[in-house]
Amino acid sequence: DSGVTQTPKHLITATGQRVTLRCSPRSGDLSVYWYQQSLDQGLQFLIQYYNGEERAKGNILERFSAQQFPDLHSELNLSSLELGDSALYFCASSVDWVTSTDTQYFGPGTRLTVL
Amino acid sequence: LAKTTQPISMDSYEGQEVNITCSHNNIATNDYITWYQQFPSQGPRFIIQGYKTKVTNEVASLFIPADRKSSTLSLPRVSLSDTAVYYCLVGPGSYNTDKLIFGTGTRLQVFP
């Protein structure tokens, strides 16, 4: 158990819909990262927040957005869903965002299926 | 930009030692090398991290030559449960989003 929690574990929805994925970081971690992993693909970095502020953006679509709240939990919002958005979405957390020895701790993921 | 290159896949048998090499020719002075392990449908898990020479923990060893342009993850006496994808990451000395590029990793298959 990494200490990072993600809800829900599974999500099935239809094209055009909007969903929200939630992540709670490890206690004491200030950075939260979101990744997308499609079937048999590598991890694609989406976005990172540090202490409530956006710090880095990866290949995140305009239909996707995220935020980190004062209690440090984070939400990833996916809208106008398409079939190709079906994937595993991982959240990770770390203590800092630039410390050389910083490592990420990953949650169990949310499996999104768009029908 | 500290891009990494790893073999796409490797096969081994139980009880053998497995060495996975990662190339990172543009590694920066302040960059560390970190390896993660991912099982199917699970989030990656930290295995080991190092800066130079050799690092060993209860799971693996990490060998880094003096020029630091490559690193080798060594898994001693693998078992079936070591079948997973292994990712090499370099960073974040000069912070940029390249430290967050996991790529496709190396898919290790261990046979009985």
gemmi code that builds the backbone of each chain (N, CA, C; Angstrom):
import gemmi

chains = {
    "A": [
        ("ASP", (0.850, -1.192, 0.000), (0.000, 0.000, 0.000), (0.894, 1.253, 0.000)),
        ("SER", (0.734, 2.070, -1.063), (1.602, 3.243, -1.212), (1.171, 4.400, -0.336)),
        ("GLY", (-0.073, 4.377, 0.151), (-0.587, 5.496, 0.914), (-1.357, 6.487, 0.061)),
        ("VAL", (-1.322, 6.306, -1.245), (-2.077, 7.153, -2.171), (-3.396, 6.452, -2.485)),
        ("THR", (-4.484, 7.167, -2.333), (-5.789, 6.574, -2.615), (-6.445, 7.249, -3.816)),
        ("GLN", (-7.143, 6.437, -4.583), (-7.847, 6.941, -5.753), (-9.267, 6.372, -5.761)),
        ("THR", (-10.207, 7.239, -6.108), (-11.588, 6.789, -6.256), (-12.197, 7.399, -7.502)),
        ("PRO", (-13.096, 6.695, -8.177), (-13.454, 5.303, -7.931), (-12.419, 4.354, -8.532)),
        ("LYS", (-12.531, 3.095, -8.278), (-11.624, 2.104, -8.873), (-11.993, 1.844, -10.322)),
        ("HIS", (-13.268, 1.811, -10.577), (-13.763, 1.574, -11.930), (-14.843, 2.599, -12.251)),
        ("LEU", (-14.883, 2.983, -13.515), (-15.868, 3.952, -13.960), (-16.254, 3.604, -15.387)),
        ("ILE", (-17.545, 3.411, -15.596), (-18.043, 3.121, -16.940), (-19.026, 4.216, -17.306)),
        ("THR", (-18.806, 4.818, -18.466), (-19.649, 5.917, -18.868), (-19.785, 5.920, -20.384)),
        ("ALA", (-20.534, 6.883, -20.879), (-20.800, 6.937, -22.317), (-20.062, 8.105, -22.959)),
        ("THR", (-19.919, 8.031, -24.258), (-19.262, 9.125, -24.971), (-20.028, 10.417, -24.755)),
        ("GLY", (-19.282, 11.509, -24.674), (-19.881, 12.814, -24.478), (-20.096, 13.201, -23.027)),
        ("GLN", (-19.942, 12.241, -22.145), (-20.157, 12.509, -20.724), (-18.933, 13.150, -20.075)),
        ("ARG", (-19.121, 13.525, -18.813), (-18.049, 14.125, -18.014), (-17.907, 13.324, -16.731)),
        ("VAL", (-16.646, 13.090, -16.326), (-16.392, 12.357, -15.088), (-15.320, 13.076, -14.276)),
        ("THR", (-15.289, 12.765, -12.993), (-14.284, 13.329, -12.096), (-13.597, 12.196, -11.350)),
        ("LEU", (-12.278, 12.202, -11.430), (-11.471, 11.225, -10.708), (-10.818, 11.922, -9.519)),
        ("ARG", (-10.760, 11.208, -8.398), (-10.255, 11.820, -7.179), (-9.008, 11.117, -6.674)),
        ("CYS", (-8.120, 11.902, -6.099), (-6.858, 11.362, -5.583), (-6.525, 12.014, -4.250)),
        ("SER", (-6.155, 11.199, -3.290), (-5.649, 11.710, -2.018), (-4.190, 11.301, -1.876)),
        ("PRO", (-3.283, 12.255, -1.752), (-1.855, 11.924, -1.686), (-1.481, 11.326, -0.339)),
        ("ARG", (-0.245, 10.820, -0.280), (0.292, 10.350, 0.998), (0.332, 11.509, 1.971)),
        ("SER", (0.215, 11.190, 3.241), (0.307, 12.221, 4.254), (1.664, 12.919, 4.166)),
        ("GLY", (1.640, 14.242, 4.085), (2.881, 15.001, 4.023), (3.369, 15.324, 2.620)),
        ("ASP", (2.830, 14.646, 1.610), (3.245, 14.924, 0.234), (2.524, 16.160, -0.283)),
        ("LEU", (3.261, 17.040, -0.949), (2.679, 18.273, -1.463), (2.443, 18.229, -2.971)),
        ("SER", (3.132, 17.318, -3.651), (2.996, 17.216, -5.109), (2.049, 16.089, -5.489)),
        ("VAL", (1.231, 16.365, -6.488), (0.344, 15.348, -7.041), (0.532, 15.331, -8.557)),
        ("TYR", (0.628, 14.147, -9.112), (0.816, 13.959, -10.543), (-0.327, 13.101, -11.077)),
        ("TRP", (-0.719, 13.375, -12.305), (-1.715, 12.539, -12.978), (-1.103, 11.946, -14.248)),
        ("TYR", (-1.378, 10.659, -14.448), (-0.887, 9.939, -15.624), (-2.040, 9.174, -16.265)),
        ("GLN", (-1.921, 8.970, -17.579), (-2.860, 8.149, -18.325), (-2.104, 6.971, -18.910)),
        ("GLN", (-2.691, 5.784, -18.792), (-2.067, 4.603, -19.391), (-3.120, 3.823, -20.172)),
        ("SER", (-3.011, 3.891, -21.496), (-3.904, 3.122, -22.350), (-3.401, 1.696, -22.444)),
        ("LEU", (-4.219, 0.825, -22.982), (-3.906, -0.598, -23.021), (-2.535, -0.844, -23.637)),
        ("ASP", (-1.686, -1.540, -22.892), (-0.349, -1.913, -23.362), (0.512, -0.716, -23.767)),
        ("GLN", (0.201, 0.429, -23.215), (1.002, 1.619, -23.490), (1.768, 2.036, -22.245)),
        ("GLY", (2.735, 2.877, -22.444), (3.467, 3.429, -21.320), (2.649, 4.491, -20.613)),
        ("LEU", (3.199, 4.975, -19.536), (2.539, 6.024, -18.772), (2.722, 7.372, -19.447)),
        ("GLN", (1.623, 8.054, -19.668), (1.673, 9.384, -20.263), (1.407, 10.415, -19.170)),
        ("PHE", (2.373, 11.277, -18.944), (2.223, 12.313, -17.938), (1.205, 13.344, -18.400)),
        ("LEU", (0.277, 13.685, -17.532), (-0.755, 14.663, -17.875), (-0.480, 16.019, -17.242)),
        ("ILE", (-0.386, 16.042, -15.905), (-0.274, 17.316, -15.214), (0.214, 17.090, -13.799)),
        ("GLN", (0.849, 18.128, -13.250), (1.357, 18.065, -11.887), (0.947, 19.308, -11.123)),
        ("TYR", (0.605, 19.112, -9.854), (0.318, 20.214, -8.950), (1.237, 20.137, -7.745)),
        ("TYR", (1.604, 21.289, -7.252), (2.407, 21.366, -6.041), (1.753, 22.369, -5.104)),
        ("ASN", (1.318, 21.875, -3.964), (0.730, 22.726, -2.921), (-0.360, 23.645, -3.481)),
        ("GLY", (-1.176, 23.091, -4.347), (-2.326, 23.827, -4.862), (-2.099, 24.551, -6.169)),
        ("GLU", (-0.861, 24.610, -6.612), (-0.575, 25.334, -7.853), (-0.124, 24.376, -8.950)),
        ("GLU", (-0.542, 24.659, -10.169), (-0.083, 23.870, -11.298), (1.400, 24.106, -11.518)),
        ("ARG", (2.188, 23.019, -11.652), (3.632, 23.148, -11.808), (4.127, 22.686, -13.166)),
        ("ALA", (3.489, 21.687, -13.708), (3.962, 21.177, -14.996), (2.794, 20.565, -15.754)),
        ("LYS", (2.873, 20.727, -17.081), (1.838, 20.158, -17.942), (2.478, 19.230, -18.948)),
        ("GLY", (1.853, 18.109, -19.154), (2.310, 17.172, -20.173), (1.341, 17.172, -21.322)),
        ("ASN", (1.052, 15.992, -21.839), (0.157, 15.876, -22.995), (-1.303, 15.832, -22.568)),
        ("ILE", (-1.732, 16.824, -21.851), (-3.107, 16.835, -21.376), (-4.009, 17.536, -22.385)),
        ("LEU", (-5.108, 16.886, -22.727), (-6.044, 17.439, -23.695), (-6.786, 18.627, -23.082)),
        ("GLU", (-7.280, 19.509, -23.961), (-8.035, 20.661, -23.476), (-9.340, 20.243, -22.811)),
        ("ARG", (-9.835, 19.063, -23.167), (-11.070, 18.541, -22.552), (-10.832, 18.064, -21.116)),
        ("PHE", (-9.579, 17.966, -20.739), (-9.229, 17.504, -19.402), (-8.752, 18.689, -18.567)),
        ("SER", (-9.067, 18.650, -17.286), (-8.569, 19.677, -16.376), (-8.376, 19.061, -15.005)),
        ("ALA", (-7.619, 19.730, -14.194), (-7.364, 19.206, -12.853), (-7.222, 20.361, -11.881)),
        ("GLN", (-7.283, 20.030, -10.618), (-7.013, 21.014, -9.584), (-6.592, 20.294, -8.313)),
        ("GLN", (-5.886, 21.028, -7.476), (-5.489, 20.517, -6.174), (-6.077, 21.450, -5.126)),
        ("PHE", (-6.743, 20.866, -4.173), (-7.477, 21.634, -3.171), (-6.609, 21.933, -1.951)),
        ("PRO", (-7.072, 22.869, -1.078), (-6.283, 23.219, 0.114), (-5.911, 22.018, 0.981)),
        ("ASP", (-6.736, 20.988, 1.013), (-6.372, 19.811, 1.807), (-5.445, 18.877, 1.030)),
        ("LEU", (-5.006, 19.296, -0.132), (-4.027, 18.646, -1.009), (-4.580, 17.490, -1.841)),
        ("HIS", (-5.840, 17.153, -1.671), (-6.368, 16.139, -2.573), (-6.543, 16.780, -3.948)),
        ("SER", (-6.607, 15.950, -4.954), (-6.677, 16.454, -6.317), (-7.808, 15.766, -7.076)),
        ("GLU", (-8.325, 16.468, -8.042), (-9.359, 15.910, -8.916), (-8.972, 16.131, -10.369)),
        ("LEU", (-9.212, 15.112, -11.168), (-8.987, 15.184, -12.612), (-10.348, 15.110, -13.277)),
        ("ASN", (-10.686, 16.143, -14.021), (-11.968, 16.218, -14.699), (-11.796, 15.915, -16.183)),
        ("LEU", (-12.573, 14.971, -16.664), (-12.528, 14.580, -18.073), (-13.893, 14.849, -18.673)),
        ("SER", (-13.950, 15.666, -19.712), (-15.243, 16.021, -20.296), (-15.294, 15.643, -21.771)),
        ("SER", (-16.521, 15.683, -22.309), (-16.753, 15.320, -23.722), (-16.017, 14.036, -24.061)),
        ("LEU", (-16.230, 13.040, -23.246), (-15.447, 11.810, -23.348), (-15.597, 11.123, -24.694)),
        ("GLU", (-14.477, 10.563, -25.138), (-14.421, 9.816, -26.394), (-13.981, 8.383, -26.079)),
        ("LEU", (-14.218, 7.494, -27.041), (-13.844, 6.090, -26.838), (-12.358, 5.974, -26.510)),
        ("GLY", (-11.554, 6.803, -27.133), (-10.114, 6.747, -26.943), (-9.642, 7.201, -25.576)),
        ("ASP", (-10.548, 7.729, -24.779), (-10.171, 8.145, -23.428), (-10.193, 6.968, -22.457)),
        ("SER", (-10.690, 5.843, -22.913), (-10.698, 4.647, -22.067), (-9.252, 4.289, -21.723)),
        ("ALA", (-8.978, 4.193, -20.424), (-7.598, 3.963, -19.985), (-7.567, 3.818, -18.469)),
        ("LEU", (-6.377, 3.495, -17.985), (-6.128, 3.553, -16.551), (-5.571, 4.935, -16.243)),
        ("TYR", (-6.099, 5.560, -15.231), (-5.611, 6.880, -14.819), (-4.989, 6.727, -13.437)),
        ("PHE", (-3.708, 7.060, -13.383), (-2.970, 6.953, -12.132), (-2.691, 8.324, -11.557)),
        ("CYS", (-2.761, 8.371, -10.258), (-2.328, 9.535, -9.510), (-1.079, 9.120, -8.729)),
        ("ALA", (-0.142, 10.023, -8.612), (1.059, 9.774, -7.807), (1.310, 10.996, -6.940)),
        ("SER", (2.007, 10.787, -5.845), (2.362, 11.930, -5.012), (3.822, 11.846, -4.602)),
        ("SER", (4.365, 12.977, -4.264), (5.734, 13.025, -3.767), (5.853, 14.178, -2.784)),
        ("VAL", (6.938, 14.164, -2.033), (7.123, 15.179, -1.003), (7.299, 16.552, -1.623)),
        ("ASP", (8.211, 16.610, -2.597), (8.567, 17.885, -3.205), (8.478, 17.742, -4.707)),
        ("TRP", (8.746, 18.770, -5.438), (8.626, 18.691, -6.887), (9.948, 18.877, -7.604)),
        ("VAL", (10.985, 19.193, -6.891), (12.240, 19.452, -7.569), (13.441, 18.874, -6.821)),
        ("THR", (13.207, 18.300, -5.689), (14.307, 17.691, -4.947), (14.897, 16.532, -5.741)),
        ("SER", (16.206, 16.481, -5.814), (16.865, 15.500, -6.679), (16.493, 14.064, -6.350)),
        ("THR", (16.287, 13.776, -5.085), (16.000, 12.399, -4.702), (14.509, 12.126, -4.574)),
        ("ASP", (13.704, 13.054, -5.009), (12.264, 12.890, -4.897), (11.778, 11.686, -5.690)),
        ("THR", (10.967, 10.857, -5.085), (10.381, 9.717, -5.790), (8.875, 9.807, -5.700)),
        ("GLN", (8.211, 9.198, -6.667), (6.765, 9.239, -6.725), (6.156, 7.958, -6.177)),
        ("TYR", (5.049, 8.100, -5.490), (4.295, 6.976, -4.956), (2.940, 6.964, -5.659)),
        ("PHE", (2.654, 5.845, -6.293), (1.487, 5.752, -7.136), (0.289, 5.117, -6.424)),
        ("GLY", (-0.883, 5.618, -6.796), (-2.109, 5.013, -6.317), (-2.478, 3.795, -7.146)),
        ("PRO", (-3.567, 3.127, -6.801), (-3.979, 1.905, -7.501), (-4.617, 2.161, -8.857)),
        ("GLY", (-4.946, 3.406, -9.139), (-5.501, 3.739, -10.441), (-7.018, 3.694, -10.497)),
        ("THR", (-7.547, 4.411, -11.483), (-8.976, 4.359, -11.814), (-9.079, 3.875, -13.246)),
        ("ARG", (-9.826, 2.793, -13.437), (-10.027, 2.279, -14.797), (-11.276, 2.907, -15.382)),
        ("LEU", (-11.084, 3.709, -16.416), (-12.196, 4.380, -17.086), (-12.526, 3.647, -18.376)),
        ("THR", (-13.785, 3.307, -18.530), (-14.270, 2.690, -19.764), (-15.339, 3.584, -20.361)),
        ("VAL", (-15.103, 4.020, -21.587), (-16.063, 4.871, -22.289), (-16.742, 4.025, -23.372)),
        ("LEU", (-18.059, 3.913, -23.294), (-18.799, 3.070, -24.250), (-19.519, 3.914, -25.297)),
    ],
    "B": [
        ("LEU", (18.249, 17.511, -22.260), (17.076, 16.742, -21.879), (17.497, 15.293, -21.639)),
        ("ALA", (17.191, 14.808, -20.452), (17.664, 13.488, -20.035), (16.734, 12.390, -20.527)),
        ("LYS", (16.726, 12.151, -21.840), (15.907, 11.091, -22.394), (16.572, 9.756, -22.119)),
        ("THR", (15.760, 8.738, -21.890), (16.293, 7.407, -21.591), (15.915, 6.423, -22.676)),
        ("THR", (16.748, 5.419, -22.864), (16.497, 4.352, -23.824), (16.692, 3.015, -23.136)),
        ("GLN", (15.684, 2.157, -23.233), (15.734, 0.830, -22.624), (15.310, -0.205, -23.663)),
        ("PRO", (15.726, -1.477, -23.467), (15.202, -2.531, -24.352), (13.701, -2.667, -24.138)),
        ("ILE", (12.996, -2.998, -25.198), (11.543, -3.109, -25.098), (11.124, -4.305, -24.252)),
        ("SER", (11.838, -5.407, -24.406), (11.467, -6.614, -23.662), (12.685, -7.486, -23.396)),
        ("MET", (12.550, -8.342, -22.378), (13.581, -9.313, -22.032), (12.905, -10.552, -21.483)),
        ("ASP", (13.514, -11.702, -21.740), (13.024, -12.965, -21.204), (14.078, -13.563, -20.296)),
        ("SER", (13.626, -14.266, -19.270), (14.560, -14.937, -18.375), (13.873, -16.166, -17.786)),
        ("TYR", (14.649, -16.969, -17.069), (14.116, -18.121, -16.364), (14.289, -17.923, -14.875)),
        ("GLU", (13.447, -18.585, -14.136), (13.534, -18.492, -12.677), (14.940, -18.838, -12.193)),
        ("GLY", (15.400, -18.094, -11.203), (16.696, -18.364, -10.611), (17.866, -17.660, -11.273)),
        ("GLN", (17.631, -17.105, -12.460), (18.708, -16.404, -13.146), (18.806, -14.960, -12.684)),
        ("GLU", (19.956, -14.350, -12.941), (20.137, -12.921, -12.686), (19.750, -12.170, -13.952)),
        ("VAL", (19.024, -11.089, -13.787), (18.599, -10.284, -14.932), (19.207, -8.895, -14.813)),
        ("ASN", (19.778, -8.437, -15.889), (20.348, -7.088, -15.944), (19.640, -6.280, -17.030)),
        ("ILE", (19.060, -5.174, -16.651), (18.370, -4.294, -17.598), (19.152, -2.990, -17.657)),
        ("THR", (19.587, -2.643, -18.842), (20.395, -1.439, -19.008), (19.576, -0.292, -19.564)),
        ("CYS", (19.835, 0.879, -19.065), (19.167, 2.102, -19.508), (20.240, 3.093, -19.944)),
        ("SER", (20.059, 3.661, -21.115), (20.985, 4.680, -21.611), (20.401, 6.063, -21.379)),
        ("HIS", (21.250, 6.948, -20.885), (20.826, 8.340, -20.644), (22.010, 9.238, -20.897)),
        ("ASN", (22.303, 9.439, -22.177), (23.511, 10.159, -22.585), (23.533, 11.614, -22.136)),
        ("ASN", (22.368, 12.216, -21.968), (22.323, 13.650, -21.639), (22.023, 13.895, -20.167)),
        ("ILE", (22.386, 12.980, -19.324), (22.105, 13.138, -17.906), (22.813, 14.374, -17.367)),
        ("ALA", (22.118, 15.130, -16.521), (22.675, 16.361, -15.957), (23.386, 16.063, -14.639)),
        ("THR", (24.215, 16.990, -14.243), (25.044, 16.797, -13.046), (24.212, 16.467, -11.815)),
        ("ASN", (23.091, 17.117, -11.673), (22.291, 16.920, -10.472), (21.223, 15.834, -10.595)),
        ("ASP", (21.190, 15.169, -11.721), (20.162, 14.136, -11.931), (20.472, 12.864, -11.158)),
        ("TYR", (19.421, 12.267, -10.614), (19.488, 10.938, -10.041), (18.839, 9.958, -11.015)),
        ("ILE", (19.112, 8.691, -10.842), (18.538, 7.636, -11.678), (17.633, 6.792, -10.798)),
        ("THR", (16.387, 6.679, -11.221), (15.391, 5.973, -10.427), (14.717, 4.893, -11.274)),
        ("TRP", (14.531, 3.743, -10.698), (13.858, 2.632, -11.383), (12.545, 2.317, -10.680)),
        ("TYR", (11.529, 2.070, -11.522), (10.212, 1.687, -11.032), (9.819, 0.355, -11.644)),
        ("GLN", (8.947, -0.352, -10.936), (8.414, -1.640, -11.382), (6.899, -1.518, -11.464)),
        ("GLN", (6.310, -2.039, -12.534), (4.865, -1.996, -12.661), (4.309, -3.359, -13.037)),
        ("PHE", (3.381, -3.841, -12.215), (2.639, -5.059, -12.537), (1.383, -4.675, -13.292)),
        ("PRO", (0.809, -5.599, -14.053), (-0.401, -5.287, -14.818), (-1.515, -4.707, -13.952)),
        ("SER", (-2.101, -3.634, -14.441), (-3.225, -2.969, -13.794), (-2.908, -2.406, -12.412)),
        ("GLN", (-1.621, -2.214, -12.121), (-1.229, -1.580, -10.867), (-0.364, -0.362, -11.161)),
        ("GLY", (-0.280, 0.535, -10.188), (0.587, 1.675, -10.346), (2.041, 1.286, -10.194)),
        ("PRO", (2.950, 2.003, -10.846), (4.380, 1.718, -10.695), (4.813, 1.820, -9.238)),
        ("ARG", (5.856, 1.068, -8.929), (6.371, 1.049, -7.561), (7.857, 1.326, -7.599)),
        ("PHE", (8.325, 2.189, -6.729), (9.742, 2.520, -6.630), (10.552, 1.282, -6.274)),
        ("ILE", (11.662, 1.067, -7.011), (12.548, -0.061, -6.705), (13.842, 0.432, -6.072)),
        ("ILE", (14.522, 1.324, -6.780), (15.850, 1.714, -6.337), (16.235, 3.031, -6.983)),
        ("GLN", (17.115, 3.759, -6.329), (17.582, 5.039, -6.853), (19.066, 5.190, -6.552)),
        ("GLY", (19.779, 5.826, -7.492), (21.203, 6.028, -7.265), (21.750, 7.220, -8.019)),
        ("TYR", (22.948, 7.640, -7.643), (23.602, 8.760, -8.320), (24.862, 8.293, -9.049)),
        ("LYS", (25.683, 7.493, -8.374), (26.888, 6.958, -9.007), (27.302, 5.656, -8.339)),
        ("THR", (28.195, 4.970, -8.948), (28.771, 3.687, -8.509), (27.681, 2.643, -8.340)),
        ("LYS", (27.543, 2.121, -7.128), (26.624, 1.003, -6.926), (25.735, 1.241, -5.718)),
        ("VAL", (24.462, 0.884, -5.911), (23.505, 0.948, -4.816), (22.820, -0.407, -4.722)),
        ("THR", (22.647, -0.887, -3.518), (21.984, -2.183, -3.333), (20.942, -2.070, -2.236)),
        ("ASN", (19.783, -2.672, -2.481), (18.798, -2.801, -1.423), (18.302, -4.246, -1.411)),
        ("GLU", (17.253, -4.497, -0.691), (16.789, -5.879, -0.524), (16.162, -6.438, -1.798)),
        ("VAL", (15.895, -5.582, -2.762), (15.213, -6.018, -3.975), (16.157, -6.101, -5.177)),
        ("ALA", (17.047, -5.124, -5.307), (17.857, -5.039, -6.524), (19.153, -4.305, -6.255)),
        ("SER", (19.984, -4.296, -7.298), (21.205, -3.492, -7.294), (21.180, -2.578, -8.502)),
        ("LEU", (21.810, -1.442, -8.356), (21.879, -0.475, -9.441), (23.341, -0.125, -9.650)),
        ("PHE", (23.812, -0.352, -10.870), (25.192, -0.078, -11.219), (25.247, 1.135, -12.138)),
        ("ILE", (26.068, 2.109, -11.772), (26.190, 3.335, -12.554), (27.671, 3.575, -12.811)),
        ("PRO", (28.099, 3.579, -14.082), (29.517, 3.802, -14.376), (29.898, 5.249, -14.109)),
        ("ALA", (31.192, 5.506, -14.158), (31.712, 6.825, -13.808), (31.140, 7.938, -14.696)),
        ("ASP", (30.926, 7.668, -15.979), (30.419, 8.729, -16.856), (28.913, 8.936, -16.710)),
        ("ARG", (28.241, 8.051, -16.017), (26.807, 8.125, -15.700), (25.909, 8.185, -16.925)),
        ("LYS", (26.418, 7.801, -18.068), (25.605, 7.856, -19.276), (24.723, 6.629, -19.450)),
        ("SER", (24.854, 5.703, -18.542), (23.982, 4.531, -18.562), (23.857, 4.015, -17.130)),
        ("SER", (22.915, 3.121, -16.934), (22.793, 2.469, -15.629), (22.228, 1.075, -15.861)),
        ("THR", (22.509, 0.180, -14.940), (22.033, -1.194, -15.077), (21.333, -1.617, -13.803)),
        ("LEU", (20.086, -2.005, -13.971), (19.309, -2.573, -12.869), (19.565, -4.067, -12.856)),
        ("SER", (19.984, -4.594, -11.715), (20.265, -6.016, -11.601), (19.300, -6.650, -10.617)),
        ("LEU", (18.586, -7.663, -11.095), (17.655, -8.411, -10.254), (18.242, -9.800, -10.027)),
        ("PRO", (18.639, -10.116, -8.801), (19.281, -11.411, -8.548), (18.251, -12.536, -8.440)),
        ("ARG", (18.514, -13.647, -9.044), (17.686, -14.837, -8.896), (16.198, -14.525, -9.036)),
        ("VAL", (15.792, -14.139, -10.239), (14.406, -13.730, -10.458), (13.452, -14.896, -10.257)),
        ("SER", (12.233, -14.545, -9.897), (11.157, -15.522, -9.776), (10.021, -15.099, -10.699)),
        ("LEU", (9.011, -15.946, -10.799), (7.876, -15.633, -11.662), (7.234, -14.307, -11.286)),
        ("SER", (7.272, -13.966, -10.010), (6.640, -12.736, -9.535), (7.399, -11.477, -9.946)),
        ("ASP", (8.561, -11.634, -10.531), (9.312, -10.478, -11.038), (8.886, -10.103, -12.451)),
        ("THR", (7.987, -10.880, -13.040), (7.446, -10.537, -14.350), (6.685, -9.234, -14.240)),
        ("ALA", (7.171, -8.226, -14.951), (6.616, -6.874, -14.815), (7.277, -5.980, -15.860)),
        ("VAL", (6.851, -4.728, -15.872), (7.506, -3.723, -16.708), (8.390, -2.867, -15.809)),
        ("TYR", (9.606, -2.615, -16.264), (10.575, -1.848, -15.479), (10.891, -0.550, -16.213)),
        ("TYR", (10.766, 0.559, -15.495), (10.986, 1.880, -16.068), (12.221, 2.531, -15.437)),
        ("CYS", (12.992, 3.183, -16.273), (14.148, 3.957, -15.826), (13.823, 5.440, -15.998)),
        ("LEU", (13.999, 6.216, -14.957), (13.775, 7.655, -15.033), (15.016, 8.396, -14.575)),
        ("VAL", (15.260, 9.538, -15.195), (16.411, 10.351, -14.828), (15.927, 11.760, -14.505)),
        ("GLY", (16.370, 12.287, -13.402), (16.005, 13.656, -13.043), (16.053, 13.865, -11.546)),
        ("PRO", (15.572, 14.932, -11.042), (15.092, 16.097, -11.767), (16.041, 17.276, -11.696)),
        ("GLY", (17.330, 17.017, -11.602), (18.344, 18.051, -11.402), (18.000, 19.412, -11.951)),
        ("SER", (17.794, 19.515, -13.250), (17.302, 20.767, -13.810), (15.857, 20.500, -14.176)),
        ("TYR", (14.984, 20.989, -13.370), (13.611, 20.504, -13.437), (12.948, 20.766, -14.779)),
        ("ASN", (12.433, 19.720, -15.360), (11.581, 19.847, -16.541), (10.705, 18.600, -16.615)),
        ("THR", (9.742, 18.648, -17.460), (8.779, 17.554, -17.485), (9.364, 16.283, -18.080)),
        ("ASP", (10.587, 16.338, -18.611), (11.198, 15.103, -19.108), (11.423, 14.104, -17.990)),
        ("LYS", (11.516, 14.573, -16.758), (11.717, 13.644, -15.658), (10.473, 12.820, -15.443)),
        ("LEU", (9.390, 13.220, -16.044), (8.130, 12.543, -15.848), (7.758, 11.672, -17.039)),
        ("ILE", (8.692, 11.475, -17.950), (8.442, 10.613, -19.109), (8.887, 9.205, -18.768)),
        ("PHE", (7.908, 8.339, -18.518), (8.209, 6.951, -18.190), (8.506, 6.131, -19.440)),
        ("GLY", (8.025, 6.532, -20.578), (8.235, 5.752, -21.785), (7.508, 4.419, -21.699)),
        ("THR", (7.933, 3.478, -22.505), (7.280, 2.169, -22.534), (7.981, 1.157, -21.641)),
        ("GLY", (9.152, 1.504, -21.106), (9.836, 0.620, -20.174), (10.330, -0.663, -20.810)),
        ("THR", (10.809, -1.572, -19.975), (11.268, -2.899, -20.408), (10.340, -3.944, -19.817)),
        ("ARG", (9.742, -4.721, -20.689), (8.826, -5.766, -20.239), (9.619, -7.040, -19.980)),
        ("LEU", (9.745, -7.423, -18.717), (10.475, -8.629, -18.335), (9.504, -9.780, -18.152)),
        ("GLN", (9.766, -10.865, -18.853), (8.976, -12.076, -18.719), (9.861, -13.158, -18.119)),
        ("VAL", (9.467, -13.698, -16.970), (10.219, -14.770, -16.332), (9.467, -16.080, -16.529)),
        ("PHE", (10.183, -17.080, -17.031), (9.592, -18.402, -17.292), (10.055, -19.403, -16.239)),
        ("PRO", (9.194, -20.406, -15.979), (9.573, -21.430, -14.987), (10.681, -22.335, -15.506)),
    ],
}
model = gemmi.Model(1)
for chain_id, residues in chains.items():
    chain = gemmi.Chain(chain_id)
    for i, (resn, *xyz) in enumerate(residues, 1):
        res = gemmi.Residue()
        res.name, res.seqid = resn, gemmi.SeqId(i, " ")
        for name, pos in zip(("N", "CA", "C"), xyz):
            atom = gemmi.Atom()
            atom.name, atom.element = name, gemmi.Element(name[0])
            atom.pos, atom.b_iso = gemmi.Position(*pos), 0.0
            res.add_atom(atom)
        chain.add_residue(res)
    model.add_chain(chain)
structure = gemmi.Structure()
structure.add_model(model)
structure.setup_entities()
